[in-house]
Amino acid sequence: MKLYKLPVVLYEPSEDTEDKYMAEVPLLPGCRAWGDTLAEVLENLQSVASAFIESYHKMGDPLPPEVESTVVAAGDKVPGEVLVAG
């Protein structure tokens, strides 16, 4: 199993996000999640991103090269990013 260090964009609660936090992974188009707190939105996004990557694998499609370039060794941590197993 690989670990991916994916950049995340966070959005503060607003009318556009139905007063919830929103986060997305720009390297995985359409990979977005919402939550009532920062912790919840990041937890949700980690699950969604993992499902995206799993879907690529199940379909036999290669991940975008930008995603593959984010693979890291277990234990590496970078603030502002989410580690996703896929």
Backbone atoms as SQL, in Angstrom:
CREATE TABLE atoms (id INTEGER PRIMARY KEY, chain TEXT, resi INTEGER, resn TEXT, atom TEXT, x REAL, y REAL, z REAL);
INSERT INTO atoms VALUES
  (1, 'A', 1, 'MET', 'N', 0.855, -1.172, 0.000),
  (2, 'A', 1, 'MET', 'CA', 0.000, 0.000, 0.000),
  (3, 'A', 1, 'MET', 'C', 0.902, 1.236, 0.000),
  (4, 'A', 2, 'LYS', 'N', 0.551, 2.198, -0.822),
  (5, 'A', 2, 'LYS', 'CA', 1.299, 3.449, -0.905),
  (6, 'A', 2, 'LYS', 'C', 0.614, 4.522, -0.064),
  (7, 'A', 3, 'LEU', 'N', 1.409, 5.481, 0.390),
  (8, 'A', 3, 'LEU', 'CA', 0.860, 6.665, 1.045),
  (9, 'A', 3, 'LEU', 'C', 1.093, 7.851, 0.126),
  (10, 'A', 4, 'TYR', 'N', 0.051, 8.648, -0.052),
  (11, 'A', 4, 'TYR', 'CA', 0.115, 9.825, -0.906),
  (12, 'A', 4, 'TYR', 'C', 0.009, 11.071, -0.048),
  (13, 'A', 5, 'LYS', 'N', 0.890, 12.017, -0.240),
  (14, 'A', 5, 'LYS', 'CA', 0.888, 13.296, 0.478),
  (15, 'A', 5, 'LYS', 'C', 0.232, 14.312, -0.454),
  (16, 'A', 6, 'LEU', 'N', -1.071, 14.453, -0.335),
  (17, 'A', 6, 'LEU', 'CA', -1.846, 15.258, -1.276),
  (18, 'A', 6, 'LEU', 'C', -2.107, 16.665, -0.752),
  (19, 'A', 7, 'PRO', 'N', -1.866, 17.678, -1.572),
  (20, 'A', 7, 'PRO', 'CA', -2.196, 19.042, -1.151),
  (21, 'A', 7, 'PRO', 'C', -3.714, 19.205, -1.035),
  (22, 'A', 8, 'VAL', 'N', -4.101, 20.006, -0.071),
  (23, 'A', 8, 'VAL', 'CA', -5.519, 20.228, 0.216),
  (24, 'A', 8, 'VAL', 'C', -5.808, 21.726, 0.202),
  (25, 'A', 9, 'VAL', 'N', -6.957, 22.084, -0.335),
  (26, 'A', 9, 'VAL', 'CA', -7.437, 23.462, -0.269),
  (27, 'A', 9, 'VAL', 'C', -8.637, 23.465, 0.671),
  (28, 'A', 10, 'LEU', 'N', -8.575, 24.320, 1.694),
  (29, 'A', 10, 'LEU', 'CA', -9.663, 24.435, 2.673),
  (30, 'A', 10, 'LEU', 'C', -10.445, 25.720, 2.445),
  (31, 'A', 11, 'TYR', 'N', -11.753, 25.622, 2.602),
  (32, 'A', 11, 'TYR', 'CA', -12.636, 26.784, 2.472),
  (33, 'A', 11, 'TYR', 'C', -13.393, 26.981, 3.781),
  (34, 'A', 12, 'GLU', 'N', -13.409, 28.201, 4.255),
  (35, 'A', 12, 'GLU', 'CA', -14.159, 28.537, 5.470),
  (36, 'A', 12, 'GLU', 'C', -15.660, 28.397, 5.201),
  (37, 'A', 13, 'PRO', 'N', -16.439, 28.180, 6.267),
  (38, 'A', 13, 'PRO', 'CA', -17.890, 28.110, 6.085),
  (39, 'A', 13, 'PRO', 'C', -18.422, 29.397, 5.446),
  (40, 'A', 14, 'SER', 'N', -19.318, 29.227, 4.503),
  (41, 'A', 14, 'SER', 'CA', -19.938, 30.370, 3.832),
  (42, 'A', 14, 'SER', 'C', -21.281, 29.927, 3.268),
  (43, 'A', 15, 'GLU', 'N', -21.997, 30.871, 2.706),
  (44, 'A', 15, 'GLU', 'CA', -23.271, 30.549, 2.085),
  (45, 'A', 15, 'GLU', 'C', -23.068, 29.565, 0.925),
  (46, 'A', 16, 'ASP', 'N', -21.953, 29.732, 0.202),
  (47, 'A', 16, 'ASP', 'CA', -21.655, 28.850, -0.935),
  (48, 'A', 16, 'ASP', 'C', -21.420, 27.401, -0.507),
  (49, 'A', 17, 'THR', 'N', -20.951, 27.205, 0.712),
  (50, 'A', 17, 'THR', 'CA', -20.678, 25.848, 1.202),
  (51, 'A', 17, 'THR', 'C', -21.727, 25.413, 2.228),
  (52, 'A', 18, 'GLU', 'N', -22.883, 26.040, 2.174),
  (53, 'A', 18, 'GLU', 'CA', -23.989, 25.724, 3.091),
  (54, 'A', 18, 'GLU', 'C', -23.554, 25.824, 4.548),
  (55, 'A', 19, 'ASP', 'N', -22.725, 26.848, 4.833),
  (56, 'A', 19, 'ASP', 'CA', -22.222, 27.133, 6.177),
  (57, 'A', 19, 'ASP', 'C', -21.424, 25.977, 6.781),
  (58, 'A', 20, 'LYS', 'N', -20.786, 25.190, 5.918),
  (59, 'A', 20, 'LYS', 'CA', -19.905, 24.112, 6.357),
  (60, 'A', 20, 'LYS', 'C', -18.511, 24.374, 5.817),
  (61, 'A', 21, 'TYR', 'N', -17.515, 23.766, 6.453),
  (62, 'A', 21, 'TYR', 'CA', -16.167, 23.790, 5.894),
  (63, 'A', 21, 'TYR', 'C', -16.172, 22.901, 4.651),
  (64, 'A', 22, 'MET', 'N', -15.402, 23.291, 3.667),
  (65, 'A', 22, 'MET', 'CA', -15.231, 22.449, 2.499),
  (66, 'A', 22, 'MET', 'C', -13.738, 22.310, 2.241),
  (67, 'A', 23, 'ALA', 'N', -13.340, 21.147, 1.771),
  (68, 'A', 23, 'ALA', 'CA', -11.938, 20.909, 1.413),
  (69, 'A', 23, 'ALA', 'C', -11.922, 20.103, 0.128),
  (70, 'A', 24, 'GLU', 'N', -10.867, 20.309, -0.661),
  (71, 'A', 24, 'GLU', 'CA', -10.741, 19.550, -1.890),
  (72, 'A', 24, 'GLU', 'C', -9.276, 19.213, -2.149),
  (73, 'A', 25, 'VAL', 'N', -9.083, 18.183, -2.960),
  (74, 'A', 25, 'VAL', 'CA', -7.758, 17.778, -3.412),
  (75, 'A', 25, 'VAL', 'C', -7.673, 18.155, -4.890),
  (76, 'A', 26, 'PRO', 'N', -6.993, 19.251, -5.216),
  (77, 'A', 26, 'PRO', 'CA', -6.942, 19.704, -6.609),
  (78, 'A', 26, 'PRO', 'C', -6.355, 18.683, -7.582),
  (79, 'A', 27, 'LEU', 'N', -5.483, 17.799, -7.111),
  (80, 'A', 27, 'LEU', 'CA', -4.878, 16.797, -7.995),
  (81, 'A', 27, 'LEU', 'C', -5.845, 15.688, -8.384),
  (82, 'A', 28, 'LEU', 'N', -6.975, 15.597, -7.671),
  (83, 'A', 28, 'LEU', 'CA', -8.019, 14.619, -7.974),
  (84, 'A', 28, 'LEU', 'C', -9.306, 15.390, -8.281),
  (85, 'A', 29, 'PRO', 'N', -9.490, 15.804, -9.528),
  (86, 'A', 29, 'PRO', 'CA', -10.660, 16.629, -9.871),
  (87, 'A', 29, 'PRO', 'C', -11.977, 16.027, -9.369),
  (88, 'A', 30, 'GLY', 'N', -12.740, 16.863, -8.679),
  (89, 'A', 30, 'GLY', 'CA', -14.026, 16.443, -8.128),
  (90, 'A', 30, 'GLY', 'C', -13.930, 15.847, -6.735),
  (91, 'A', 31, 'CYS', 'N', -12.725, 15.719, -6.203),
  (92, 'A', 31, 'CYS', 'CA', -12.538, 15.138, -4.875),
  (93, 'A', 31, 'CYS', 'C', -12.732, 16.234, -3.831),
  (94, 'A', 32, 'ARG', 'N', -13.942, 16.269, -3.258),
  (95, 'A', 32, 'ARG', 'CA', -14.311, 17.296, -2.282),
  (96, 'A', 32, 'ARG', 'C', -15.057, 16.659, -1.120),
  (97, 'A', 33, 'ALA', 'N', -15.016, 17.341, 0.013),
  (98, 'A', 33, 'ALA', 'CA', -15.762, 16.888, 1.182),
  (99, 'A', 33, 'ALA', 'C', -16.188, 18.103, 1.996),
  (100, 'A', 34, 'TRP', 'N', -17.199, 17.903, 2.821),
  (101, 'A', 34, 'TRP', 'CA', -17.725, 18.957, 3.682),
  (102, 'A', 34, 'TRP', 'C', -17.748, 18.451, 5.112),
  (103, 'A', 35, 'GLY', 'N', -17.761, 19.374, 6.062),
  (104, 'A', 35, 'GLY', 'CA', -17.852, 19.007, 7.469),
  (105, 'A', 35, 'GLY', 'C', -18.183, 20.213, 8.322),
  (106, 'A', 36, 'ASP', 'N', -18.668, 19.951, 9.510),
  (107, 'A', 36, 'ASP', 'CA', -19.028, 21.028, 10.438),
  (108, 'A', 36, 'ASP', 'C', -17.803, 21.623, 11.124),
  (109, 'A', 37, 'THR', 'N', -16.698, 20.862, 11.196),
  (110, 'A', 37, 'THR', 'CA', -15.463, 21.339, 11.816),
  (111, 'A', 37, 'THR', 'C', -14.298, 21.045, 10.866),
  (112, 'A', 38, 'LEU', 'N', -13.151, 21.680, 11.139),
  (113, 'A', 38, 'LEU', 'CA', -11.965, 21.393, 10.327),
  (114, 'A', 38, 'LEU', 'C', -11.571, 19.918, 10.432),
  (115, 'A', 39, 'ALA', 'N', -11.620, 19.385, 11.631),
  (116, 'A', 39, 'ALA', 'CA', -11.268, 17.976, 11.814),
  (117, 'A', 39, 'ALA', 'C', -12.196, 17.068, 11.023),
  (118, 'A', 40, 'GLU', 'N', -13.476, 17.368, 11.060),
  (119, 'A', 40, 'GLU', 'CA', -14.449, 16.539, 10.354),
  (120, 'A', 40, 'GLU', 'C', -14.251, 16.622, 8.843),
  (121, 'A', 41, 'VAL', 'N', -14.032, 17.821, 8.314),
  (122, 'A', 41, 'VAL', 'CA', -13.880, 17.946, 6.864),
  (123, 'A', 41, 'VAL', 'C', -12.615, 17.229, 6.401),
  (124, 'A', 42, 'LEU', 'N', -11.535, 17.298, 7.173),
  (125, 'A', 42, 'LEU', 'CA', -10.309, 16.603, 6.781),
  (126, 'A', 42, 'LEU', 'C', -10.464, 15.090, 6.873),
  (127, 'A', 43, 'GLU', 'N', -11.159, 14.623, 7.891),
  (128, 'A', 43, 'GLU', 'CA', -11.437, 13.190, 8.012),
  (129, 'A', 43, 'GLU', 'C', -12.282, 12.715, 6.830),
  (130, 'A', 44, 'ASN', 'N', -13.309, 13.488, 6.508),
  (131, 'A', 44, 'ASN', 'CA', -14.173, 13.136, 5.374),
  (132, 'A', 44, 'ASN', 'C', -13.394, 13.154, 4.067),
  (133, 'A', 45, 'LEU', 'N', -12.548, 14.165, 3.891),
  (134, 'A', 45, 'LEU', 'CA', -11.774, 14.280, 2.658),
  (135, 'A', 45, 'LEU', 'C', -10.799, 13.114, 2.521),
  (136, 'A', 46, 'GLN', 'N', -10.210, 12.703, 3.619),
  (137, 'A', 46, 'GLN', 'CA', -9.288, 11.573, 3.568),
  (138, 'A', 46, 'GLN', 'C', -10.026, 10.318, 3.074),
  (139, 'A', 47, 'SER', 'N', -11.231, 10.100, 3.547),
  (140, 'A', 47, 'SER', 'CA', -12.024, 8.952, 3.100),
  (141, 'A', 47, 'SER', 'C', -12.388, 9.060, 1.630),
  (142, 'A', 48, 'VAL', 'N', -12.797, 10.250, 1.205),
  (143, 'A', 48, 'VAL', 'CA', -13.190, 10.458, -0.191),
  (144, 'A', 48, 'VAL', 'C', -11.979, 10.278, -1.112),
  (145, 'A', 49, 'ALA', 'N', -10.836, 10.852, -0.744),
  (146, 'A', 49, 'ALA', 'CA', -9.635, 10.736, -1.571),
  (147, 'A', 49, 'ALA', 'C', -9.195, 9.274, -1.664),
  (148, 'A', 50, 'SER', 'N', -9.281, 8.555, -0.572),
  (149, 'A', 50, 'SER', 'CA', -8.938, 7.142, -0.586),
  (150, 'A', 50, 'SER', 'C', -9.858, 6.369, -1.535),
  (151, 'A', 51, 'ALA', 'N', -11.155, 6.698, -1.518),
  (152, 'A', 51, 'ALA', 'CA', -12.111, 6.054, -2.421),
  (153, 'A', 51, 'ALA', 'C', -11.806, 6.405, -3.884),
  (154, 'A', 52, 'PHE', 'N', -11.412, 7.645, -4.140),
  (155, 'A', 52, 'PHE', 'CA', -11.022, 8.048, -5.498),
  (156, 'A', 52, 'PHE', 'C', -9.866, 7.182, -5.987),
  (157, 'A', 53, 'ILE', 'N', -8.829, 7.063, -5.162),
  (158, 'A', 53, 'ILE', 'CA', -7.644, 6.303, -5.545),
  (159, 'A', 53, 'ILE', 'C', -7.992, 4.828, -5.729),
  (160, 'A', 54, 'GLU', 'N', -8.787, 4.293, -4.829),
  (161, 'A', 54, 'GLU', 'CA', -9.225, 2.901, -4.944),
  (162, 'A', 54, 'GLU', 'C', -9.990, 2.685, -6.243),
  (163, 'A', 55, 'SER', 'N', -10.812, 3.640, -6.631),
  (164, 'A', 55, 'SER', 'CA', -11.577, 3.547, -7.878),
  (165, 'A', 55, 'SER', 'C', -10.650, 3.495, -9.092),
  (166, 'A', 56, 'TYR', 'N', -9.612, 4.333, -9.084),
  (167, 'A', 56, 'TYR', 'CA', -8.625, 4.288, -10.175),
  (168, 'A', 56, 'TYR', 'C', -8.034, 2.882, -10.270),
  (169, 'A', 57, 'HIS', 'N', -7.634, 2.328, -9.126),
  (170, 'A', 57, 'HIS', 'CA', -7.013, 1.004, -9.109),
  (171, 'A', 57, 'HIS', 'C', -7.990, -0.072, -9.598),
  (172, 'A', 58, 'LYS', 'N', -9.222, -0.041, -9.116),
  (173, 'A', 58, 'LYS', 'CA', -10.212, -1.045, -9.514),
  (174, 'A', 58, 'LYS', 'C', -10.505, -1.004, -11.010),
  (175, 'A', 59, 'MET', 'N', -10.516, 0.199, -11.570),
  (176, 'A', 59, 'MET', 'CA', -10.809, 0.361, -12.996),
  (177, 'A', 59, 'MET', 'C', -9.579, 0.086, -13.865),
  (178, 'A', 60, 'GLY', 'N', -8.424, -0.093, -13.220),
  (179, 'A', 60, 'GLY', 'CA', -7.199, -0.338, -13.956),
  (180, 'A', 60, 'GLY', 'C', -6.625, 0.905, -14.599),
  (181, 'A', 61, 'ASP', 'N', -7.086, 2.067, -14.149),
  (182, 'A', 61, 'ASP', 'CA', -6.604, 3.337, -14.690),
  (183, 'A', 61, 'ASP', 'C', -5.396, 3.814, -13.894),
  (184, 'A', 62, 'PRO', 'N', -4.405, 4.383, -14.581),
  (185, 'A', 62, 'PRO', 'CA', -3.275, 4.943, -13.837),
  (186, 'A', 62, 'PRO', 'C', -3.684, 6.232, -13.143),
  (187, 'A', 63, 'LEU', 'N', -3.119, 6.463, -11.990),
  (188, 'A', 63, 'LEU', 'CA', -3.341, 7.734, -11.297),
  (189, 'A', 63, 'LEU', 'C', -2.636, 8.838, -12.078),
  (190, 'A', 64, 'PRO', 'N', -3.138, 10.063, -11.980),
  (191, 'A', 64, 'PRO', 'CA', -2.420, 11.170, -12.619),
  (192, 'A', 64, 'PRO', 'C', -0.971, 11.207, -12.113),
  (193, 'A', 65, 'PRO', 'N', -0.013, 11.525, -13.000),
  (194, 'A', 65, 'PRO', 'CA', 1.400, 11.561, -12.580),
  (195, 'A', 65, 'PRO', 'C', 1.645, 12.486, -11.392),
  (196, 'A', 66, 'GLU', 'N', 0.863, 13.568, -11.300),
  (197, 'A', 66, 'GLU', 'CA', 1.019, 14.507, -10.183),
  (198, 'A', 66, 'GLU', 'C', 0.685, 13.838, -8.854),
  (199, 'A', 67, 'VAL', 'N', -0.252, 12.886, -8.881),
  (200, 'A', 67, 'VAL', 'CA', -0.617, 12.159, -7.668),
  (201, 'A', 67, 'VAL', 'C', 0.483, 11.150, -7.334),
  (202, 'A', 68, 'GLU', 'N', 0.934, 10.402, -8.339),
  (203, 'A', 68, 'GLU', 'CA', 2.001, 9.419, -8.113),
  (204, 'A', 68, 'GLU', 'C', 3.262, 10.070, -7.557),
  (205, 'A', 69, 'SER', 'N', 3.511, 11.316, -7.943),
  (206, 'A', 69, 'SER', 'CA', 4.722, 11.994, -7.471),
  (207, 'A', 69, 'SER', 'C', 4.640, 12.386, -5.998),
  (208, 'A', 70, 'THR', 'N', 3.477, 12.202, -5.370),
  (209, 'A', 70, 'THR', 'CA', 3.312, 12.574, -3.965),
  (210, 'A', 70, 'THR', 'C', 3.544, 11.413, -3.007),
  (211, 'A', 71, 'VAL', 'N', 3.889, 10.230, -3.518),
  (212, 'A', 71, 'VAL', 'CA', 4.103, 9.065, -2.659),
  (213, 'A', 71, 'VAL', 'C', 5.227, 9.360, -1.670),
  (214, 'A', 72, 'VAL', 'N', 4.985, 9.009, -0.407),
  (215, 'A', 72, 'VAL', 'CA', 5.963, 9.242, 0.661),
  (216, 'A', 72, 'VAL', 'C', 6.131, 7.985, 1.499),
  (217, 'A', 73, 'ALA', 'N', 7.182, 7.974, 2.277),
  (218, 'A', 73, 'ALA', 'CA', 7.410, 6.884, 3.219),
  (219, 'A', 73, 'ALA', 'C', 6.501, 7.078, 4.426),
  (220, 'A', 74, 'ALA', 'N', 6.051, 5.991, 5.004),
  (221, 'A', 74, 'ALA', 'CA', 5.230, 6.077, 6.215),
  (222, 'A', 74, 'ALA', 'C', 5.998, 6.856, 7.272),
  (223, 'A', 75, 'GLY', 'N', 5.313, 7.735, 7.949),
  (224, 'A', 75, 'GLY', 'CA', 5.930, 8.536, 8.998),
  (225, 'A', 75, 'GLY', 'C', 6.246, 9.952, 8.572),
  (226, 'A', 76, 'ASP', 'N', 6.382, 10.201, 7.262),
  (227, 'A', 76, 'ASP', 'CA', 6.582, 11.557, 6.788),
  (228, 'A', 76, 'ASP', 'C', 5.282, 12.331, 6.953),
  (229, 'A', 77, 'LYS', 'N', 5.366, 13.546, 7.482),
  (230, 'A', 77, 'LYS', 'CA', 4.162, 14.371, 7.663),
  (231, 'A', 77, 'LYS', 'C', 4.476, 15.785, 7.234),
  (232, 'A', 78, 'VAL', 'N', 3.512, 16.384, 6.546),
  (233, 'A', 78, 'VAL', 'CA', 3.669, 17.761, 6.097),
  (234, 'A', 78, 'VAL', 'C', 2.385, 18.503, 6.442),
  (235, 'A', 79, 'PRO', 'N', 2.456, 19.605, 7.196),
  (236, 'A', 79, 'PRO', 'CA', 1.251, 20.364, 7.530),
  (237, 'A', 79, 'PRO', 'C', 0.532, 20.850, 6.274),
  (238, 'A', 80, 'GLY', 'N', -0.789, 20.862, 6.317),
  (239, 'A', 80, 'GLY', 'CA', -1.576, 21.362, 5.193),
  (240, 'A', 80, 'GLY', 'C', -1.815, 20.324, 4.121),
  (241, 'A', 81, 'GLU', 'N', -1.446, 19.084, 4.412),
  (242, 'A', 81, 'GLU', 'CA', -1.670, 18.026, 3.456),
  (243, 'A', 81, 'GLU', 'C', -2.275, 16.839, 4.181),
  (244, 'A', 82, 'VAL', 'N', -2.883, 15.950, 3.418),
  (245, 'A', 82, 'VAL', 'CA', -3.510, 14.788, 4.006),
  (246, 'A', 82, 'VAL', 'C', -2.839, 13.554, 3.425),
  (247, 'A', 83, 'LEU', 'N', -2.525, 12.584, 4.284),
  (248, 'A', 83, 'LEU', 'CA', -1.968, 11.311, 3.829),
  (249, 'A', 83, 'LEU', 'C', -3.113, 10.371, 3.519),
  (250, 'A', 84, 'VAL', 'N', -3.083, 9.787, 2.311),
  (251, 'A', 84, 'VAL', 'CA', -4.159, 8.917, 1.864),
  (252, 'A', 84, 'VAL', 'C', -3.565, 7.591, 1.419),
  (253, 'A', 85, 'ALA', 'N', -4.096, 6.495, 1.938),
  (254, 'A', 85, 'ALA', 'CA', -3.662, 5.165, 1.513),
  (255, 'A', 85, 'ALA', 'C', -4.480, 4.750, 0.300),
  (256, 'A', 86, 'GLY', 'N', -3.852, 4.140, -0.652),
  (257, 'A', 86, 'GLY', 'CA', -4.581, 3.706, -1.842),
  (258, 'A', 86, 'GLY', 'C', -3.958, 2.516, -2.481);
